């Protein structure tokens, strides 16, 4: 299952306690406080919604645009 762009942005903003409008495709999420606990929270949330995603896959490149390509239909 693929997630919507809006869902991914909203979930990231939620766990990082920021506004969705602060997130851009080139935003490095570690600069906003992403750590392993928050990343695990996101992965668990998205897996519960049916997304096929792994911790290492997202941790490798914690940039909004890369995650959108990984999690949404943006690349299709």
PDB file with one MODEL, atoms N, CA, C and O in Angstrom:
MODEL        1
ATOM      1  N   UNK A   1       0.835  -1.190   0.000  1.00  0.00           N
ATOM      2  CA  UNK A   1       0.000   0.000   0.000  1.00  0.00           C
ATOM      3  C   UNK A   1       0.874   1.246   0.000  1.00  0.00           C
ATOM      4  O   UNK A   1       1.891   1.308   0.691  1.00  0.00           O
ATOM      5  N   UNK A   2       0.470   2.216  -0.771  1.00  0.00           N
ATOM      6  CA  UNK A   2       1.160   3.500  -0.832  1.00  0.00           C
ATOM      7  C   UNK A   2       0.380   4.507   0.008  1.00  0.00           C
ATOM      8  O   UNK A   2      -0.848   4.452   0.072  1.00  0.00           O
ATOM      9  N   UNK A   3       1.084   5.410   0.640  1.00  0.00           N
ATOM     10  CA  UNK A   3       0.464   6.452   1.450  1.00  0.00           C
ATOM     11  C   UNK A   3       0.295   7.711   0.615  1.00  0.00           C
ATOM     12  O   UNK A   3       0.957   7.876  -0.410  1.00  0.00           O
ATOM     13  N   UNK A   4      -0.587   8.595   1.050  1.00  0.00           N
ATOM     14  CA  UNK A   4      -0.734   9.866   0.353  1.00  0.00           C
ATOM     15  C   UNK A   4       0.370  10.823   0.792  1.00  0.00           C
ATOM     16  O   UNK A   4       0.901  10.723   1.898  1.00  0.00           O
ATOM     17  N   UNK A   5       0.692  11.728  -0.080  1.00  0.00           N
ATOM     18  CA  UNK A   5       1.696  12.758   0.231  1.00  0.00           C
ATOM     19  C   UNK A   5       1.277  13.525   1.485  1.00  0.00           C
ATOM     20  O   UNK A   5       2.092  13.783   2.370  1.00  0.00           O
ATOM     21  N   UNK A   6       0.015  13.879   1.545  1.00  0.00           N
ATOM     22  CA  UNK A   6      -0.508  14.642   2.674  1.00  0.00           C
ATOM     23  C   UNK A   6      -0.359  13.874   3.985  1.00  0.00           C
ATOM     24  O   UNK A   6      -0.018  14.454   5.016  1.00  0.00           O
ATOM     25  N   UNK A   7      -0.615  12.572   3.942  1.00  0.00           N
ATOM     26  CA  UNK A   7      -0.497  11.736   5.139  1.00  0.00           C
ATOM     27  C   UNK A   7       0.947  11.688   5.626  1.00  0.00           C
ATOM     28  O   UNK A   7       1.204  11.834   6.821  1.00  0.00           O
ATOM     29  N   UNK A   8       1.885  11.485   4.713  1.00  0.00           N
ATOM     30  CA  UNK A   8       3.296  11.410   5.081  1.00  0.00           C
ATOM     31  C   UNK A   8       3.742  12.726   5.714  1.00  0.00           C
ATOM     32  O   UNK A   8       4.370  12.726   6.773  1.00  0.00           O
ATOM     33  N   UNK A   9       3.422  13.838   5.072  1.00  0.00           N
ATOM     34  CA  UNK A   9       3.794  15.154   5.591  1.00  0.00           C
ATOM     35  C   UNK A   9       3.165  15.398   6.956  1.00  0.00           C
ATOM     36  O   UNK A   9       3.840  15.872   7.870  1.00  0.00           O
ATOM     37  N   UNK A  10       1.890  15.082   7.105  1.00  0.00           N
ATOM     38  CA  UNK A  10       1.197  15.301   8.377  1.00  0.00           C
ATOM     39  C   UNK A  10       1.795  14.446   9.493  1.00  0.00           C
ATOM     40  O   UNK A  10       1.965  14.919  10.617  1.00  0.00           O
ATOM     41  N   UNK A  11       2.110  13.208   9.188  1.00  0.00           N
ATOM     42  CA  UNK A  11       2.695  12.326  10.201  1.00  0.00           C
ATOM     43  C   UNK A  11       4.085  12.797  10.613  1.00  0.00           C
ATOM     44  O   UNK A  11       4.414  12.789  11.799  1.00  0.00           O
ATOM     45  N   UNK A  12       4.890  13.201   9.662  1.00  0.00           N
ATOM     46  CA  UNK A  12       6.224  13.712   9.990  1.00  0.00           C
ATOM     47  C   UNK A  12       6.101  14.951  10.864  1.00  0.00           C
ATOM     48  O   UNK A  12       6.767  15.059  11.894  1.00  0.00           O
ATOM     49  N   UNK A  13       5.252  15.883  10.454  1.00  0.00           N
ATOM     50  CA  UNK A  13       5.052  17.110  11.229  1.00  0.00           C
ATOM     51  C   UNK A  13       4.585  16.791  12.644  1.00  0.00           C
ATOM     52  O   UNK A  13       5.020  17.431  13.602  1.00  0.00           O
ATOM     53  N   UNK A  14       3.714  15.820  12.776  1.00  0.00           N
ATOM     54  CA  UNK A  14       3.188  15.435  14.087  1.00  0.00           C
ATOM     55  C   UNK A  14       4.294  14.960  15.016  1.00  0.00           C
ATOM     56  O   UNK A  14       4.395  15.440  16.145  1.00  0.00           O
ATOM     57  N   UNK A  15       5.120  14.034  14.570  1.00  0.00           N
ATOM     58  CA  UNK A  15       6.155  13.488  15.460  1.00  0.00           C
ATOM     59  C   UNK A  15       7.298  14.472  15.704  1.00  0.00           C
ATOM     60  O   UNK A  15       8.003  14.360  16.707  1.00  0.00           O
ATOM     61  N   UNK A  16       7.487  15.431  14.801  1.00  0.00           N
ATOM     62  CA  UNK A  16       8.547  16.421  14.992  1.00  0.00           C
ATOM     63  C   UNK A  16       8.035  17.725  15.603  1.00  0.00           C
ATOM     64  O   UNK A  16       8.793  18.678  15.785  1.00  0.00           O
ATOM     65  N   UNK A  17       6.740  17.753  15.915  1.00  0.00           N
ATOM     66  CA  UNK A  17       6.116  18.927  16.548  1.00  0.00           C
ATOM     67  C   UNK A  17       6.387  20.205  15.751  1.00  0.00           C
ATOM     68  O   UNK A  17       6.850  21.213  16.285  1.00  0.00           O
ATOM     69  N   UNK A  18       6.087  20.126  14.471  1.00  0.00           N
ATOM     70  CA  UNK A  18       6.246  21.266  13.578  1.00  0.00           C
ATOM     71  C   UNK A  18       5.010  21.366  12.692  1.00  0.00           C
ATOM     72  O   UNK A  18       4.138  20.498  12.734  1.00  0.00           O
ATOM     73  N   UNK A  19       4.940  22.392  11.916  1.00  0.00           N
ATOM     74  CA  UNK A  19       3.828  22.570  10.991  1.00  0.00           C
ATOM     75  C   UNK A  19       4.154  21.915   9.656  1.00  0.00           C
ATOM     76  O   UNK A  19       5.300  21.959   9.209  1.00  0.00           O
ATOM     77  N   UNK A  20       3.161  21.308   9.015  1.00  0.00           N
ATOM     78  CA  UNK A  20       3.398  20.705   7.697  1.00  0.00           C
ATOM     79  C   UNK A  20       3.991  21.692   6.689  1.00  0.00           C
ATOM     80  O   UNK A  20       4.755  21.291   5.811  1.00  0.00           O
ATOM     81  N   UNK A  21       3.653  22.952   6.805  1.00  0.00           N
ATOM     82  CA  UNK A  21       4.170  23.960   5.875  1.00  0.00           C
ATOM     83  C   UNK A  21       5.671  24.192   6.044  1.00  0.00           C
ATOM     84  O   UNK A  21       6.301  24.797   5.177  1.00  0.00           O
ATOM     85  N   UNK A  22       6.246  23.726   7.137  1.00  0.00           N
ATOM     86  CA  UNK A  22       7.685  23.846   7.369  1.00  0.00           C
ATOM     87  C   UNK A  22       8.486  22.752   6.663  1.00  0.00           C
ATOM     88  O   UNK A  22       9.714  22.806   6.616  1.00  0.00           O
ATOM     89  N   UNK A  23       7.788  21.768   6.119  1.00  0.00           N
ATOM     90  CA  UNK A  23       8.444  20.626   5.491  1.00  0.00           C
ATOM     91  C   UNK A  23       8.455  20.786   3.975  1.00  0.00           C
ATOM     92  O   UNK A  23       7.407  20.934   3.345  1.00  0.00           O
ATOM     93  N   UNK A  24       9.648  20.754   3.404  1.00  0.00           N
ATOM     94  CA  UNK A  24       9.834  20.893   1.962  1.00  0.00           C
ATOM     95  C   UNK A  24      10.598  19.670   1.458  1.00  0.00           C
ATOM     96  O   UNK A  24      11.177  18.933   2.255  1.00  0.00           O
ATOM     97  N   UNK A  25      10.604  19.453   0.177  1.00  0.00           N
ATOM     98  CA  UNK A  25      11.234  18.243  -0.357  1.00  0.00           C
ATOM     99  C   UNK A  25      12.708  18.132  -0.003  1.00  0.00           C
ATOM    100  O   UNK A  25      13.237  17.023   0.072  1.00  0.00           O
ATOM    101  N   UNK A  26      13.379  19.246   0.214  1.00  0.00           N
ATOM    102  CA  UNK A  26      14.803  19.191   0.549  1.00  0.00           C
ATOM    103  C   UNK A  26      15.081  19.275   2.053  1.00  0.00           C
ATOM    104  O   UNK A  26      16.237  19.386   2.461  1.00  0.00           O
ATOM    105  N   UNK A  27      14.045  19.224   2.867  1.00  0.00           N
ATOM    106  CA  UNK A  27      14.222  19.304   4.316  1.00  0.00           C
ATOM    107  C   UNK A  27      14.890  18.043   4.855  1.00  0.00           C
ATOM    108  O   UNK A  27      14.396  16.932   4.668  1.00  0.00           O
ATOM    109  N   UNK A  28      16.017  18.237   5.524  1.00  0.00           N
ATOM    110  CA  UNK A  28      16.710  17.141   6.206  1.00  0.00           C
ATOM    111  C   UNK A  28      16.058  17.005   7.579  1.00  0.00           C
ATOM    112  O   UNK A  28      16.128  17.916   8.405  1.00  0.00           O
ATOM    113  N   UNK A  29      15.434  15.877   7.807  1.00  0.00           N
ATOM    114  CA  UNK A  29      14.646  15.693   9.020  1.00  0.00           C
ATOM    115  C   UNK A  29      15.488  15.605  10.283  1.00  0.00           C
ATOM    116  O   UNK A  29      14.978  15.859  11.374  1.00  0.00           O
ATOM    117  N   UNK A  30      16.744  15.259  10.169  1.00  0.00           N
ATOM    118  CA  UNK A  30      17.599  15.253  11.359  1.00  0.00           C
ATOM    119  C   UNK A  30      17.804  16.673  11.873  1.00  0.00           C
ATOM    120  O   UNK A  30      17.998  16.877  13.071  1.00  0.00           O
ATOM    121  N   UNK A  31      17.762  17.650  10.981  1.00  0.00           N
ATOM    122  CA  UNK A  31      17.875  19.053  11.393  1.00  0.00           C
ATOM    123  C   UNK A  31      16.670  19.498  12.210  1.00  0.00           C
ATOM    124  O   UNK A  31      16.753  20.463  12.971  1.00  0.00           O
ATOM    125  N   UNK A  32      15.554  18.800  12.054  1.00  0.00           N
ATOM    126  CA  UNK A  32      14.336  19.134  12.798  1.00  0.00           C
ATOM    127  C   UNK A  32      14.141  18.259  14.034  1.00  0.00           C
ATOM    128  O   UNK A  32      13.110  18.343  14.702  1.00  0.00           O
ATOM    129  N   UNK A  33      15.124  17.426  14.335  1.00  0.00           N
ATOM    130  CA  UNK A  33      15.058  16.619  15.551  1.00  0.00           C
ATOM    131  C   UNK A  33      14.694  15.164  15.359  1.00  0.00           C
ATOM    132  O   UNK A  33      14.415  14.472  16.338  1.00  0.00           O
ATOM    133  N   UNK A  34      14.688  14.672  14.120  1.00  0.00           N
ATOM    134  CA  UNK A  34      14.396  13.258  13.908  1.00  0.00           C
ATOM    135  C   UNK A  34      15.483  12.417  14.572  1.00  0.00           C
ATOM    136  O   UNK A  34      16.675  12.618  14.342  1.00  0.00           O
ATOM    137  N   UNK A  35      15.049  11.484  15.388  1.00  0.00           N
ATOM    138  CA  UNK A  35      15.964  10.538  16.022  1.00  0.00           C
ATOM    139  C   UNK A  35      15.385   9.141  15.841  1.00  0.00           C
ATOM    140  O   UNK A  35      14.332   8.981  15.225  1.00  0.00           O
ATOM    141  N   UNK A  36      16.057   8.140  16.368  1.00  0.00           N
ATOM    142  CA  UNK A  36      15.621   6.760  16.144  1.00  0.00           C
ATOM    143  C   UNK A  36      14.257   6.473  16.757  1.00  0.00           C
ATOM    144  O   UNK A  36      13.494   5.680  16.205  1.00  0.00           O
ATOM    145  N   UNK A  37      13.939   7.088  17.865  1.00  0.00           N
ATOM    146  CA  UNK A  37      12.625   6.875  18.499  1.00  0.00           C
ATOM    147  C   UNK A  37      11.516   7.430  17.612  1.00  0.00           C
ATOM    148  O   UNK A  37      10.512   6.758  17.376  1.00  0.00           O
ATOM    149  N   UNK A  38      11.692   8.635  17.129  1.00  0.00           N
ATOM    150  CA  UNK A  38      10.673   9.248  16.265  1.00  0.00           C
ATOM    151  C   UNK A  38      10.551   8.494  14.937  1.00  0.00           C
ATOM    152  O   UNK A  38       9.451   8.314  14.415  1.00  0.00           O
ATOM    153  N   UNK A  39      11.674   8.065  14.407  1.00  0.00           N
ATOM    154  CA  UNK A  39      11.634   7.295  13.164  1.00  0.00           C
ATOM    155  C   UNK A  39      10.906   5.973  13.377  1.00  0.00           C
ATOM    156  O   UNK A  39      10.112   5.561  12.531  1.00  0.00           O
ATOM    157  N   UNK A  40      11.162   5.318  14.476  1.00  0.00           N
ATOM    158  CA  UNK A  40      10.457   4.069  14.793  1.00  0.00           C
ATOM    159  C   UNK A  40       8.955   4.313  14.906  1.00  0.00           C
ATOM    160  O   UNK A  40       8.153   3.505  14.438  1.00  0.00           O
ATOM    161  N   UNK A  41       8.582   5.418  15.523  1.00  0.00           N
ATOM    162  CA  UNK A  41       7.163   5.774  15.640  1.00  0.00           C
ATOM    163  C   UNK A  41       6.530   5.914  14.259  1.00  0.00           C
ATOM    164  O   UNK A  41       5.432   5.408  14.025  1.00  0.00           O
ATOM    165  N   UNK A  42       7.212   6.594  13.352  1.00  0.00           N
ATOM    166  CA  UNK A  42       6.687   6.767  11.995  1.00  0.00           C
ATOM    167  C   UNK A  42       6.588   5.438  11.256  1.00  0.00           C
ATOM    168  O   UNK A  42       5.569   5.145  10.630  1.00  0.00           O
ATOM    169  N   UNK A  43       7.639   4.641  11.330  1.00  0.00           N
ATOM    170  CA  UNK A  43       7.626   3.344  10.650  1.00  0.00           C
ATOM    171  C   UNK A  43       6.492   2.481  11.174  1.00  0.00           C
ATOM    172  O   UNK A  43       5.774   1.863  10.388  1.00  0.00           O
ATOM    173  N   UNK A  44       6.319   2.428  12.480  1.00  0.00           N
ATOM    174  CA  UNK A  44       5.229   1.643  13.073  1.00  0.00           C
ATOM    175  C   UNK A  44       3.869   2.155  12.612  1.00  0.00           C
ATOM    176  O   UNK A  44       2.983   1.365  12.287  1.00  0.00           O
ATOM    177  N   UNK A  45       3.708   3.453  12.583  1.00  0.00           N
ATOM    178  CA  UNK A  45       2.434   4.068  12.163  1.00  0.00           C
ATOM    179  C   UNK A  45       2.134   3.709  10.712  1.00  0.00           C
ATOM    180  O   UNK A  45       1.008   3.339  10.377  1.00  0.00           O
ATOM    181  N   UNK A  46       3.137   3.818   9.861  1.00  0.00           N
ATOM    182  CA  UNK A  46       2.925   3.561   8.435  1.00  0.00           C
ATOM    183  C   UNK A  46       2.745   2.079   8.145  1.00  0.00           C
ATOM    184  O   UNK A  46       1.963   1.710   7.268  1.00  0.00           O
ATOM    185  N   UNK A  47       3.452   1.234   8.864  1.00  0.00           N
ATOM    186  CA  UNK A  47       3.250  -0.209   8.692  1.00  0.00           C
ATOM    187  C   UNK A  47       1.849  -0.617   9.128  1.00  0.00           C
ATOM    188  O   UNK A  47       1.224  -1.470   8.498  1.00  0.00           O
ATOM    189  N   UNK A  48       1.354  -0.011  10.202  1.00  0.00           N
ATOM    190  CA  UNK A  48      -0.003  -0.306  10.668  1.00  0.00           C
ATOM    191  C   UNK A  48      -1.047   0.080   9.621  1.00  0.00           C
ATOM    192  O   UNK A  48      -2.153  -0.461   9.604  1.00  0.00           O
ATOM    193  N   UNK A  49      -0.685   1.014   8.754  1.00  0.00           N
ATOM    194  CA  UNK A  49      -1.578   1.431   7.671  1.00  0.00           C
ATOM    195  C   UNK A  49      -1.346   0.632   6.397  1.00  0.00           C
ATOM    196  O   UNK A  49      -1.983   0.888   5.375  1.00  0.00           O
ATOM    197  N   UNK A  50      -0.439  -0.333   6.456  1.00  0.00           N
ATOM    198  CA  UNK A  50      -0.217  -1.210   5.316  1.00  0.00           C
ATOM    199  C   UNK A  50       0.988  -0.891   4.454  1.00  0.00           C
ATOM    200  O   UNK A  50       1.235  -1.581   3.465  1.00  0.00           O
ATOM    201  N   UNK A  51       1.740   0.130   4.804  1.00  0.00           N
ATOM    202  CA  UNK A  51       2.922   0.477   4.005  1.00  0.00           C
ATOM    203  C   UNK A  51       4.027  -0.547   4.234  1.00  0.00           C
ATOM    204  O   UNK A  51       4.229  -1.015   5.355  1.00  0.00           O
ATOM    205  N   UNK A  52       4.727  -0.882   3.186  1.00  0.00           N
ATOM    206  CA  UNK A  52       5.855  -1.795   3.247  1.00  0.00           C
ATOM    207  C   UNK A  52       7.119  -0.944   3.317  1.00  0.00           C
ATOM    208  O   UNK A  52       7.692  -0.589   2.287  1.00  0.00           O
ATOM    209  N   UNK A  53       7.547  -0.621   4.522  1.00  0.00           N
ATOM    210  CA  UNK A  53       8.702   0.253   4.691  1.00  0.00           C
ATOM    211  C   UNK A  53       9.526  -0.221   5.875  1.00  0.00           C
ATOM    212  O   UNK A  53       8.989  -0.728   6.860  1.00  0.00           O
ATOM    213  N   UNK A  54      10.826  -0.049   5.767  1.00  0.00           N
ATOM    214  CA  UNK A  54      11.712  -0.455   6.842  1.00  0.00           C
ATOM    215  C   UNK A  54      12.450   0.718   7.457  1.00  0.00           C
ATOM    216  O   UNK A  54      12.645   1.752   6.817  1.00  0.00           O
ATOM    217  N   UNK A  55      12.853   0.546   8.694  1.00  0.00           N
ATOM    218  CA  UNK A  55      13.582   1.567   9.435  1.00  0.00           C
ATOM    219  C   UNK A  55      14.855   1.985   8.686  1.00  0.00           C
ATOM    220  O   UNK A  55      15.086   3.173   8.459  1.00  0.00           O
ATOM    221  N   UNK A  56      15.668   1.008   8.309  1.00  0.00           N
ATOM    222  CA  UNK A  56      16.950   1.299   7.659  1.00  0.00           C
ATOM    223  C   UNK A  56      16.769   2.045   6.343  1.00  0.00           C
ATOM    224  O   UNK A  56      17.559   2.924   6.001  1.00  0.00           O
ATOM    225  N   UNK A  57      15.732   1.689   5.619  1.00  0.00           N
ATOM    226  CA  UNK A  57      15.442   2.326   4.328  1.00  0.00           C
ATOM    227  C   UNK A  57      15.233   3.831   4.488  1.00  0.00           C
ATOM    228  O   UNK A  57      15.720   4.621   3.679  1.00  0.00           O
ATOM    229  N   UNK A  58      14.508   4.222   5.532  1.00  0.00           N
ATOM    230  CA  UNK A  58      14.246   5.642   5.771  1.00  0.00           C
ATOM    231  C   UNK A  58      15.409   6.323   6.480  1.00  0.00           C
ATOM    232  O   UNK A  58      15.710   7.484   6.204  1.00  0.00           O
ATOM    233  N   UNK A  59      16.062   5.612   7.388  1.00  0.00           N
ATOM    234  CA  UNK A  59      17.182   6.190   8.138  1.00  0.00           C
ATOM    235  C   UNK A  59      18.354   6.518   7.224  1.00  0.00           C
ATOM    236  O   UNK A  59      19.132   7.429   7.507  1.00  0.00           O
ATOM    237  N   UNK A  60      18.478   5.782   6.135  1.00  0.00           N
ATOM    238  CA  UNK A  60      19.587   5.979   5.206  1.00  0.00           C
ATOM    239  C   UNK A  60      19.595   7.379   4.598  1.00  0.00           C
ATOM    240  O   UNK A  60      20.663   7.947   4.372  1.00  0.00           O
ATOM    241  N   UNK A  61      18.430   7.932   4.334  1.00  0.00           N
ATOM    242  CA  UNK A  61      18.322   9.249   3.694  1.00  0.00           C
ATOM    243  C   UNK A  61      17.097   9.965   4.265  1.00  0.00           C
ATOM    244  O   UNK A  61      16.025   9.936   3.660  1.00  0.00           O
ATOM    245  N   UNK A  62      17.249  10.614   5.436  1.00  0.00           N
ATOM    246  CA  UNK A  62      16.106  11.252   6.102  1.00  0.00           C
ATOM    247  C   UNK A  62      15.766  12.628   5.529  1.00  0.00           C
ATOM    248  O   UNK A  62      15.854  13.644   6.217  1.00  0.00           O
ATOM    249  N   UNK A  63      15.380  12.635   4.265  1.00  0.00           N
ATOM    250  CA  UNK A  63      15.016  13.862   3.562  1.00  0.00           C
ATOM    251  C   UNK A  63      13.581  13.702   3.076  1.00  0.00           C
ATOM    252  O   UNK A  63      13.218  12.661   2.530  1.00  0.00           O
ATOM    253  N   UNK A  64      12.775  14.723   3.274  1.00  0.00           N
ATOM    254  CA  UNK A  64      11.343  14.644   2.957  1.00  0.00           C
ATOM    255  C   UNK A  64      11.101  14.141   1.540  1.00  0.00           C
ATOM    256  O   UNK A  64      10.304  13.223   1.350  1.00  0.00           O
ATOM    257  N   UNK A  65      11.753  14.705   0.562  1.00  0.00           N
ATOM    258  CA  UNK A  65      11.520  14.314  -0.828  1.00  0.00           C
ATOM    259  C   UNK A  65      11.828  12.853  -1.103  1.00  0.00           C
ATOM    260  O   UNK A  65      11.115  12.197  -1.862  1.00  0.00           O
ATOM    261  N   UNK A  66      12.878  12.347  -0.493  1.00  0.00           N
ATOM    262  CA  UNK A  66      13.240  10.938  -0.662  1.00  0.00           C
ATOM    263  C   UNK A  66      12.166  10.059  -0.034  1.00  0.00           C
ATOM    264  O   UNK A  66      11.763   9.054  -0.619  1.00  0.00           O
ATOM    265  N   UNK A  67      11.708  10.430   1.139  1.00  0.00           N
ATOM    266  CA  UNK A  67      10.658   9.656   1.796  1.00  0.00           C
ATOM    267  C   UNK A  67       9.376   9.688   0.981  1.00  0.00           C
ATOM    268  O   UNK A  67       8.684   8.674   0.884  1.00  0.00           O
ATOM    269  N   UNK A  68       9.045  10.829   0.394  1.00  0.00           N
ATOM    270  CA  UNK A  68       7.831  10.897  -0.420  1.00  0.00           C
ATOM    271  C   UNK A  68       7.933   9.954  -1.618  1.00  0.00           C
ATOM    272  O   UNK A  68       6.954   9.299  -1.974  1.00  0.00           O
ATOM    273  N   UNK A  69       9.096   9.882  -2.235  1.00  0.00           N
ATOM    274  CA  UNK A  69       9.270   8.947  -3.349  1.00  0.00           C
ATOM    275  C   UNK A  69       9.168   7.501  -2.894  1.00  0.00           C
ATOM    276  O   UNK A  69       8.676   6.649  -3.633  1.00  0.00           O
ATOM    277  N   UNK A  70       9.624   7.225  -1.700  1.00  0.00           N
ATOM    278  CA  UNK A  70       9.600   5.873  -1.153  1.00  0.00           C
ATOM    279  C   UNK A  70       8.194   5.441  -0.738  1.00  0.00           C
ATOM    280  O   UNK A  70       7.807   4.292  -0.949  1.00  0.00           O
ATOM    281  N   UNK A  71       7.442   6.350  -0.157  1.00  0.00           N
ATOM    282  CA  UNK A  71       6.181   6.001   0.504  1.00  0.00           C
ATOM    283  C   UNK A  71       4.911   6.308  -0.294  1.00  0.00           C
ATOM    284  O   UNK A  71       3.848   5.756  -0.007  1.00  0.00           O
ATOM    285  N   UNK A  72       5.019   7.173  -1.279  1.00  0.00           N
ATOM    286  CA  UNK A  72       3.813   7.585  -2.005  1.00  0.00           C
ATOM    287  C   UNK A  72       3.878   7.150  -3.464  1.00  0.00           C
ATOM    288  O   UNK A  72       4.836   6.510  -3.897  1.00  0.00           O
ATOM    289  N   UNK A  73       2.864   7.502  -4.192  1.00  0.00           N
ATOM    290  CA  UNK A  73       2.825   7.199  -5.618  1.00  0.00           C
ATOM    291  C   UNK A  73       3.532   8.258  -6.447  1.00  0.00           C
ATOM    292  O   UNK A  73       3.383   8.276  -7.669  1.00  0.00           O
ATOM    293  N   UNK A  74       4.293   9.136  -5.818  1.00  0.00           N
ATOM    294  CA  UNK A  74       4.944  10.240  -6.528  1.00  0.00           C
ATOM    295  C   UNK A  74       5.879   9.748  -7.621  1.00  0.00           C
ATOM    296  O   UNK A  74       6.032  10.409  -8.648  1.00  0.00           O
ATOM    297  N   UNK A  75       6.501   8.605  -7.414  1.00  0.00           N
ATOM    298  CA  UNK A  75       7.454   8.106  -8.394  1.00  0.00           C
ATOM    299  C   UNK A  75       6.786   7.309  -9.516  1.00  0.00           C
ATOM    300  O   UNK A  75       7.452   6.907 -10.470  1.00  0.00           O
ATOM    301  N   UNK A  76       5.510   7.085  -9.408  1.00  0.00           N
ATOM    302  CA  UNK A  76       4.815   6.254 -10.406  1.00  0.00           C
ATOM    303  C   UNK A  76       4.063   7.074 -11.404  1.00  0.00           C
ATOM    304  O   UNK A  76       3.430   6.523 -12.304  1.00  0.00           O
TER     305      UNK A  76
ENDMDL
END
